[in-house]
Each structure stands twice: as structure tokens, then as C-alpha cells.
């Protein structure tokens, strides 16, 4: 099964007419997944706080002759419950449903001992990695229930080494959120909930925290896209509560 997922080769219409929301879509894995989803026929809804980078992703999607994407320029570290409900309401009005939701946004905030982390930094990172996915999921579950094949996906990082601080703690919390959501949503109107641990990838998050390592020693985000596509699409229909390690 692992080989099949790592080397997954979907048809050109694998995500045809799907509506997929991706956080952290302006760069790295989020951008790479968004472009591939669009290439396979999905309408991608792009969330990030860097508008200029989001616009670049938007333009690259259009260059694929893919369905027109949408930009949602939101700072997930500052958004309120009302902001998430506004997002869900706008998606409902425009599309009436959501077929896929990828919680991907992430930021380390520097490597430092827990006792030295500034309270504001701790609060922002826990909000970004844990509070934001909870609020987004809460607002979007009704939209996912309107889909014939709903999938929720997390980009997981089980980092438990010294100095990874609020990032490490809150990303571990994501795994717990994933498991509880998967158990609760595994009913008659099943929404499958899974996670992908991509390993070491050439992203800003990685290179900023390992400045002494040549970034080209890390694989590019495009090389880890296949499992994300697999779990967002129909081939993973009977799989939930899994954390897949690339």
C-alpha cells in the first residue's frame, strides 16, 4: 500500500469538479498541492496571509487552464471564530459544498527552549497549528457533509525534540485533533480525516531553521504531492484516522 500511495498516478480527471480548500497555499507543500489539485480538475480555494505570494499561486493555477481558483487572504494567527464562519458562508454561497479541506499552514517561530519562548509567540503558534484547524473544521463540517466524497487532511509533523517549542507541541496536538475528528465523523455521513507526515522537504519552514544546510539537499515540495492527492480523492474513500509517513 505504501508504494502505491508514494507512486500514486491519478487520472487527469481524478479531482474533476471537486472544491478543495488549502491553508498555507502561498508556498511550499500547500502551493504544490494546490497546483496539482487544479491540474487534476479541482477548484482550489487558496488561504494564506501573504497576499502577493497568494496572487502568484493564483496566476500559476490560471496558467494551467484549470478551474478559476479563489483567494482568501486570511491571517490564521489572528482570525476569530466569526472570520471562519464568514469563510464557510462565502463558500456555501458560491459552491454549496466543500469536497476537500487541507490543514497545511505552519510556522516554527524559531528554535528555542520552552522556558525562553515569549508568551505572544507561544500563543500565535498554538493558534495557527491547533486553534485555527479546530475553528476551520468546525465551520466547514456542514459544507463537507454536502459532498458526495468528503475528505479532511492534515499536514502532520510529530516533532518532539528539544527547542522545537510551541511548534512541536501544537503539531502534536494536531494529531490528537485528527484522531478525535476521525472518530466523531465516522458515521452515516462519513467524512474521512487523515494526516500526512511529509518528512524533510525543501520549504521555507525547513531552510529557515537549518541555515547551515544546503536547501537543495532536501527534496522539493513537488516530490511529496502524490500522497496528498491520493487522500483528497476517491481512492482513499474507505480510509480514515490514518497518519501516513512519506
N, C-alpha and C positions, 0 to 999 in steps of 0.2 A: 504493500500500500504506500509506503514512504516513497519508493521510487516513482510510483505512478503520480503522486502529488508533486514531487520535486520537478518532474519532467512533464507535467500536465500540459497538453497541447489542445486547447479548446477549438471548436469550430469558429469560423468568422462571425457567426451569429449567436454565440454562446450566451451573451448578455443582451440580446436584442430586446429593445423596448423596456429594459429594466431602468428603474430610477434609484441611483445609488448615491448616498451622502458620505463624504470622506472628510474627516478633520485632519488638519495638518497637510493640506493638499498643495501647498505652495512650493514644496521642496522635498527632496529625499524619497522615502518609500511612498509617502502619500501621493506625491506627484506622479511617480512611476506607475502606481496602481491606478490612479485616475486616468492617465493616458491610455493604459491598456484596457481598462473598462470601456472607455469611449470608443477605442478601436474596435471593440467587440460588440458595439451597438448600444451601449448604455447611455442614458442621460446622466451626467455626473454633476452633483451639487458640491461645489468646492468651498471648504471652510478653512480660513486661516486669518491671522491678524495682519500679515504683511500684504497690503493691497497690491503693490507693484508686482510682487512675485506671483500673486494670485492671477493678476491680469496676464502675465507671461504664460502661466499654465492654461488659462482660458484660450489664449491665442494658439497655443500648440494643439489644443483639442480641436479648435475650428480648422486648423490646417490638415487634420486627419479626415475632413469631411464627415465628421461624426455628428450625432445629435447636438444641438446647441446646449452648452453647459450653463450653469448658473453660479454666480459668485455670491458668497455670504461672508462678508468681511467682518468677522467677529473676534474679539479678544476673549478667549475661553478662560483666561485667568481672572477676568473681571465681570463676565456675563452673569446675569441674575436668572432666577427661575422664570421670570416673565419674559426675558430675552429668548430663552429656549422655547417657550410656548409660542412666541411670535414666529420663530423659525418654523415650528411644526405647523402653525396655522397657515403660513405662506406656502409651505409645501403642499398642504392639503388643498388649498385653493387652486394652486397651479397644476398639480399632478394627481391629487386624490389618494395617493398611496406612497409608500416607500418600500422598495424591494430589498435594499441592502444598506447597512449602516456600518461604516468602518471607523472605530475609535482609534485614531493613529497619532494625534498631536502629542508632542513630547518635548521636554526641555530639561537639561540637567541642572543648570544654575551654578555650575562649578563644583569641584570635588573638595569637600571639607569635613572635618569631624562633626558629628551630630551636635556636640556641645557648643560648637562655634557658629552654627547656622543662624543667620538673622531670622527673627520671627516672621518678618514680612516675606522673606524668601521661602521659608517653610510653608507659609500659608498659601502663597501663589502656586507652588509646585504641587501641593496636595490638592488644591482646587483644580489645577489643569489636568492631573492624571486620574483623580478619583471623583471629585465632586462634579466636574464637568461631564464625564461619561455617564454618571448617575442621572444628572438632570436631563442630558440629551436623550438617554434611553427612556426615561420617564415620559418625556414629551412626545417621543416618536413611536412608542409601542403601539398606540392606536393606529398609526399610519402603516406600520409593519403588518398589523393584523388585516389590513385591507389588501395585502399582497397575496398572490397565489403561491409564492415561494419565498418567504421572508428569511433573511439571514442577517445576524448581527455578528460583527467580528472585531476583535481587539488585537492591536499590535502589542505583544507582551514582552517584557524584559524582566526576568527573575534574577535581578542583580542584588546580591546580599553581601557584597564585600565592603570593607571599610571605606569611608569617605564618600560613598555614593548618596548618603544623606536622604533628603526628602524625596529625591527621585527614586532611589531604591525602595524606600518604604512604601511610597504611593503606588509604584508599579507592582509591587507585591500585592497591594490592596486591590489593584485591577483584576488580578487573577481570582481573588475571592469574589469580587463583584460579578465576574464572568460566570463562575460556578453557581452562584445563587440565582442569577438571572436565568441560566440554562435550566435549572431545576424548576423554577417557577413558571417558565414559558413552555415547558414540555407537555402541553395539554392538547385538547382537541384542535385549537387554533395554534398549532406549534410554530414557534419562532426559534430556529436553531441559533445557538450562541456558541461561538468558538474563538480561539485565540491562536495567533501565530507568533512564535519566538524566532525572529529572523537571524539571530546571531550577529556577528560583526559585519557591518555594512558601511560603505563609504558615504556617510551622511554628515551634515554639519554637526549633529549631536556627537558623533564619534570623533571627528577630526578636531573639534574644538577642545576636547578633553584628552586627546593624545597628540599634542602639537609636535612631539619629537618623532612621530612615526610617519613615514611617507604615506599619504592617504591612498595612493594607488596600490598599496599592499592589501587594501580592503576591497571586497567585491562591490561593484556598483549596484545601486538600488534596483536597477532593471533585472538583475540576475536572480532576485528573490521574489519576483512578482507572481510567478505561476501558482504557488500555494494560495495566495490571496484570491486569485481569480477562481480557483477550484472551490474554495469555501464560500465565496459570494454567489456562486452559480448552482445550478440544479444537481450537479453530480454529487454534491455533499448533502443532499436532501435528508438523509437518514442519520446524519452525524451531528451530535450536539455535545456540549460540555467538554470538548477536546482542546488541549493546548498542543499545537503541532510545532515541533522544533525543526527548523531547517538545518 
